[in-house]
Amino acid sequence: IRLVGGSRCSGRLEVPHGNTWYTVCADAFDQQDAEVVCRELKCGAPVQVLGAAAFGKGDAQMWTQEIQCKGNEYQFALCPVSLSHNYSHDNDVSVVCA
């Protein structure tokens, strides 16, 4: 996973799948998801979860699954997912970690 458009510990969330990076929609992304992102990136605790493409719209493909972390996972890839709705880059999620 990576944060793009800010610093190492803040920016638009992108997740890898195969050889492709995907942007994540803010609709179902919450504090528990951010806990796992910040932990995996070794960036401390999450300070903010922002929608509306706060760090710019991504040009990667959209991740089409809803992420449902419990908050205690040590890796983002271990979080459960479910099918989701139609998303657009207008609502790419961004995370700001401490």
MARBA-3410 file (N, C-alpha, C, O; in Angstrom, 1 decimal):
98
0.8,-1.2,0.0,0.0,0.0,0.0,0.9,1.2,0.0,2.1,1.2,0.4 ~ 0.3,2.3,-0.4,1.1,3.6,-0.4,0.1,4.8,-0.3,-1.1,4.7,-0.7 ~ 0.7,5.9,0.1,0.0,7.2,0.2,0.6,8.1,-0.8,1.8,8.2,-0.8 ~ -0.2,8.7,-1.7,0.3,9.4,-2.8,-0.2,10.9,-2.8,-1.3,11.1,-2.4 ~ 0.7,11.8,-3.2,0.2,13.2,-3.3,0.5,14.1,-2.1,0.2,15.3,-2.1
1.0,13.5,-1.0,1.3,14.2,0.2,2.7,13.9,0.6,3.7,14.4,0.0 ~ 2.9,13.2,1.7,4.2,12.8,2.2,4.1,11.3,2.4,3.2,10.6,2.0 ~ 5.2,10.7,3.0,5.2,9.3,3.2,4.1,8.8,4.1,3.6,7.7,4.0 ~ 3.6,9.7,5.0,2.6,9.3,6.0,1.3,10.1,5.8,0.4,10.1,6.7 ~ 1.0,10.7,4.6,-0.2,11.3,4.3,-0.4,11.4,2.8,0.5,11.6,2.0
-1.7,11.1,2.4,-2.0,11.2,0.9,-3.1,10.3,0.6,-3.8,9.7,1.4 ~ -3.3,10.2,-0.7,-4.4,9.4,-1.3,-3.9,7.9,-1.2,-2.8,7.6,-1.6 ~ -4.8,7.1,-0.7,-4.5,5.7,-0.5,-4.6,4.9,-1.8,-5.6,5.0,-2.6 ~ -3.5,4.2,-2.1,-3.5,3.3,-3.3,-3.1,1.9,-2.8,-2.1,1.8,-2.0 ~ -3.7,0.9,-3.3,-3.4,-0.5,-2.9,-3.0,-1.3,-4.2,-3.6,-1.1,-5.3
-2.1,-2.2,-4.0,-1.6,-3.0,-5.1,-2.5,-4.3,-5.3,-2.9,-4.9,-4.3 ~ -2.7,-4.7,-6.5,-3.2,-6.0,-6.8,-2.6,-6.5,-8.1,-2.8,-5.9,-9.1 ~ -1.8,-7.6,-8.0,-1.0,-8.0,-9.2,0.0,-6.9,-9.5,0.7,-6.5,-8.6 ~ 0.1,-6.5,-10.7,1.0,-5.4,-11.1,0.4,-4.1,-11.2,0.9,-3.2,-11.8 ~ -0.8,-3.9,-10.7,-1.6,-2.7,-10.8,-1.9,-2.0,-9.5,-2.1,-2.7,-8.5
-1.8,-0.7,-9.5,-2.2,0.1,-8.3,-3.7,0.5,-8.4,-4.1,0.9,-9.5 ~ -4.4,0.5,-7.4,-5.8,0.9,-7.4,-6.0,2.0,-6.3,-5.4,1.9,-5.2 ~ -6.9,2.9,-6.6,-7.3,3.9,-5.6,-8.6,3.4,-4.9,-9.3,2.5,-5.4 ~ -8.8,3.8,-3.7,-9.8,3.3,-2.8,-10.8,4.4,-2.6,-10.5,5.6,-2.4 ~ -12.1,4.1,-2.6,-13.2,5.1,-2.4,-13.4,5.3,-0.9,-13.2,4.4,-0.1
-13.8,6.6,-0.6,-13.9,7.0,0.8,-15.3,6.5,1.4,-15.4,6.5,2.6 ~ -16.2,6.1,0.6,-17.6,5.8,1.1,-17.6,4.9,2.3,-18.3,5.3,3.3 ~ -17.0,3.8,2.3,-17.0,2.9,3.4,-15.7,2.8,4.2,-15.6,1.9,5.0 ~ -14.8,3.7,3.9,-13.5,3.7,4.6,-13.6,4.4,5.9,-14.1,5.5,6.0 ~ -13.2,3.8,7.0,-13.4,4.4,8.3,-12.1,4.4,9.1,-11.0,4.0,8.6
-12.2,4.8,10.4,-11.1,4.9,11.3,-10.3,3.5,11.5,-9.1,3.5,11.5 ~ -11.1,2.4,11.5,-10.4,1.1,11.7,-9.5,0.8,10.5,-8.4,0.3,10.6 ~ -10.0,1.1,9.3,-9.2,0.9,8.1,-7.9,1.8,8.1,-6.9,1.3,7.8 ~ -8.1,3.0,8.6,-7.0,3.9,8.6,-5.9,3.5,9.7,-4.7,3.6,9.5 ~ -6.4,2.9,10.8,-5.5,2.3,11.8,-4.5,1.3,11.1,-3.3,1.4,11.4
-5.1,0.4,10.3,-4.2,-0.6,9.7,-3.3,0.0,8.7,-2.1,-0.4,8.6 ~ -3.8,1.0,7.9,-2.9,1.7,6.9,-1.7,2.3,7.6,-0.6,2.1,7.2 ~ -2.0,3.1,8.6,-0.9,3.8,9.3,0.1,2.9,10.0,1.3,3.1,10.0 ~ -0.5,1.8,10.6,0.4,0.8,11.2,1.3,0.1,10.2,2.5,0.0,10.4 ~ 0.7,-0.3,9.1,1.6,-1.0,8.1,2.6,-0.1,7.5,3.7,-0.5,7.2
2.4,1.2,7.4,3.3,2.2,6.8,4.3,2.7,7.9,5.2,3.5,7.6 ~ 4.1,2.2,9.2,4.9,2.6,10.3,4.9,4.2,10.5,5.9,4.8,10.6 ~ 3.6,4.7,10.4,3.4,6.2,10.5,2.6,6.6,11.7,2.1,7.7,11.7 ~ 2.6,5.8,12.7,1.8,6.2,13.9,0.3,6.0,13.8,-0.1,5.2,13.0 ~ -0.4,6.8,14.6,-1.9,6.6,14.6,-2.5,7.5,13.5,-1.9,8.5,13.1
-3.7,7.1,13.0,-4.3,8.0,12.0,-4.9,9.2,12.7,-5.4,9.2,13.8 ~ -4.7,10.4,12.0,-5.2,11.7,12.5,-6.5,12.0,11.8,-7.4,12.5,12.4 ~ -6.5,11.8,10.4,-7.7,12.1,9.7,-7.9,11.1,8.5,-7.0,10.6,8.0 ~ -9.2,10.9,8.2,-9.6,10.2,7.0,-10.4,11.2,6.2,-11.4,11.7,6.7 ~ -9.9,11.4,5.0,-10.5,12.5,4.1,-11.1,11.9,2.9,-10.4,11.0,2.3
-12.2,12.3,2.4,-12.8,11.9,1.1,-12.6,13.1,0.2,-11.7,13.9,0.3 ~ -13.5,13.0,-0.9,-13.5,14.1,-1.9,-12.2,14.4,-2.5,-11.8,15.5,-2.9 ~ -11.4,13.3,-2.7,-10.1,13.4,-3.4,-9.2,14.6,-2.8,-8.7,15.4,-3.5 ~ -9.1,14.6,-1.5,-8.4,15.7,-0.7,-7.0,15.8,-1.2,-6.4,16.9,-1.2 ~ -6.3,14.8,-1.7,-4.9,14.9,-2.2,-4.9,14.7,-3.7,-3.9,14.2,-4.2
-6.0,15.0,-4.3,-6.1,14.9,-5.8,-6.7,13.6,-6.2,-6.7,12.6,-5.5 ~ -7.3,13.7,-7.4,-7.9,12.5,-8.0,-6.8,11.5,-8.5,-5.9,12.0,-9.1 ~ -7.0,10.3,-8.2,-6.1,9.3,-8.7,-6.3,9.0,-10.2,-7.4,9.3,-10.7 ~ -5.3,8.5,-10.9,-5.5,8.1,-12.3,-5.4,6.6,-12.4,-5.4,6.0,-13.5 ~ -5.3,5.9,-11.2,-5.2,4.4,-11.2,-6.7,3.9,-11.4,-7.6,4.7,-11.3
-6.8,2.6,-11.5,-8.1,2.0,-11.5,-8.7,2.1,-10.2,-8.0,2.2,-9.2 ~ -10.1,2.0,-10.1,-10.7,2.1,-8.8,-10.8,0.7,-8.2,-11.1,-0.3,-8.9 ~ -10.5,0.6,-6.9,-10.7,-0.7,-6.1,-12.2,-0.9,-6.0,-12.9,0.0,-5.5 ~ -12.7,-2.0,-6.4,-14.1,-2.2,-6.4,-14.7,-3.1,-5.3,-15.8,-3.6,-5.3 ~ -13.9,-3.2,-4.2,-14.4,-3.9,-3.0,-14.4,-3.0,-1.8,-13.5,-2.1,-1.7
-15.3,-3.2,-1.0,-15.4,-2.4,0.3,-14.5,-3.0,1.3,-14.6,-4.2,1.6 ~ -13.6,-2.2,1.9,-12.6,-2.7,2.9,-13.3,-2.6,4.3,-13.9,-1.6,4.6 ~ -13.1,-3.7,5.0,-13.8,-3.8,6.3,-12.8,-4.3,7.4,-13.0,-5.3,8.0 ~ -11.8,-3.5,7.6,-10.8,-3.8,8.7,-11.4,-3.7,10.0,-12.3,-2.9,10.3 ~ -10.9,-4.6,10.9,-11.4,-4.5,12.3,-10.5,-3.5,13.1,-10.9,-3.0,14.1
-9.3,-3.2,12.6,-8.4,-2.3,13.2,-7.2,-2.9,13.8,-6.2,-2.2,14.2 ~ -7.3,-4.2,14.0,-6.2,-4.9,14.7,-5.3,-5.7,13.7,-4.3,-6.3,14.1 ~ -5.6,-5.7,12.4,-4.8,-6.4,11.4,-3.5,-5.7,11.3,-3.4,-4.5,11.4 ~ -2.4,-6.5,11.1,-1.1,-5.9,11.0,-0.7,-5.6,9.5,0.3,-4.9,9.3 ~ -1.6,-6.1,8.6,-1.4,-5.8,7.2,-2.7,-5.5,6.5,-3.7,-6.2,6.8
-2.7,-4.5,5.7,-4.0,-4.0,5.0,-4.6,-5.2,4.2,-5.8,-5.3,4.1 ~ -3.7,-6.0,3.6,-4.1,-7.1,2.7,-4.9,-8.1,3.5,-5.6,-8.9,2.8 ~ -4.8,-8.2,4.8,-5.5,-9.1,5.6,-6.9,-8.7,6.0,-7.7,-9.5,6.5 ~ -7.3,-7.5,5.7,-8.6,-7.0,6.0,-9.7,-7.6,5.1,-9.5,-7.8,3.9 ~ -10.8,-8.0,5.7,-11.9,-8.6,4.9,-12.5,-7.5,3.9,-12.4,-6.3,4.1
-13.0,-8.0,2.8,-13.6,-7.1,1.8,-14.9,-7.7,1.4,-15.2,-8.9,1.5 ~ -15.8,-6.8,0.8,-17.0,-7.3,0.2,-17.3,-6.5,-1.0,-16.6,-5.5,-1.3 ~ -18.2,-7.0,-1.9,-18.5,-6.2,-3.1,-19.0,-4.9,-2.8,-19.7,-4.7,-1.7 ~ -18.8,-3.9,-3.6,-19.2,-2.5,-3.4,-20.0,-2.0,-4.6,-20.3,-2.7,-5.5 ~ -20.2,-0.7,-4.5,-21.0,0.0,-5.4,-20.1,0.6,-6.5,-19.0,0.3,-6.6
-20.7,1.5,-7.3,-20.0,2.2,-8.3,-19.3,3.4,-7.6,-19.9,4.2,-6.9 ~ -18.0,3.5,-7.8,-17.2,4.5,-7.2,-16.6,5.4,-8.3,-16.5,5.0,-9.5 ~ -16.2,6.6,-7.9,-15.5,7.5,-8.9,-14.3,8.1,-8.2,-14.3,8.1,-7.0 ~ -13.4,8.7,-9.0,-12.2,9.3,-8.4,-12.6,10.6,-7.7,-11.7,11.1,-7.0 ~ -13.8,11.1,-7.8,-14.2,12.3,-7.1,-14.2,12.0,-5.6,-14.2,13.0,-4.8
-14.3,10.8,-5.2,-14.3,10.4,-3.8,-13.2,9.5,-3.3,-13.4,8.6,-2.5 ~ -12.0,9.7,-3.9,-10.8,8.9,-3.5,-10.5,9.2,-2.0,-10.6,10.3,-1.6 ~ -10.2,8.1,-1.3,-9.9,8.3,0.2,-8.5,8.8,0.4,-7.6,8.3,-0.4 ~ -8.3,9.6,1.3,-6.9,10.0,1.7,-6.8,9.8,3.2,-7.8,9.9,4.0 ~ -5.6,9.5,3.7,-5.3,9.2,5.1,-4.2,10.1,5.5,-3.2,10.3,4.8
-4.3,10.7,6.7,-3.2,11.5,7.3,-2.9,10.8,8.6,-3.7,10.7,9.5 ~ -1.6,10.3,8.7,-1.2,9.6,9.9,-0.3,10.6,10.7,0.3,11.5,10.2 ~ -0.2,10.2,12.0,0.7,11.1,12.9,2.1,10.9,12.5,3.0,11.4,13.1
END
